[in-house]
């Protein structure tokens, strides 16, 4: 009996090591708006083909994104402008907002604004500001503006962005169940990275 248990245990361990991820991943399906690779295939949310077929995934397009790497004690800066569409009306105040920038090695930047963090600045305009972010990290300013079928996004955030070491990076903004996302190759600059997000 002990020999059988040992054989089963070693077989399970070998499978885990060969697959490079826990066996539980094989049982999971991708959740398309939680900023997590649920099924362990190396693809987050709308990177996964199964998610891209859903109405909740929309290309994040238009203006550039920039990472500025600065000497310490100053935190690095992430600036992203762009827009995405949504099949349903967004309510960033009620649902909160998630921001993710990642590459093959893991997170470069991640932040979650909780329900109630953003405030209305007018019809179809929501914003968040934190004066503490430049010293403590996090989102310094986020503005979302509804313009017809588009949601315009203006983001400034601070943090340790030194994990940005490879050109290919994935950006997403999650508001409610909707995701604006983009896989893009960023260009190295003298003090960081730049992309057109097109």
Beta strands, then each sheet from edge to edge (+ up, - down):
strand 1: 57-59
strand 2: 65-68
strand 3: 76-85
strand 4: 97-103
strand 5: 106-113
strand 6: 119-122
strand 7: 125-129
strand 8: 138-147
strand 9: 150-159
strand 10: 168-175
strand 11: 178-185
strand 12: 187-189
strand 13: 192-195
sheet 1: 1+ 11+ 10- 4+ 5-
sheet 2: 6+ 7- 8+ 9- 3+ 2- 13+ 12-
end
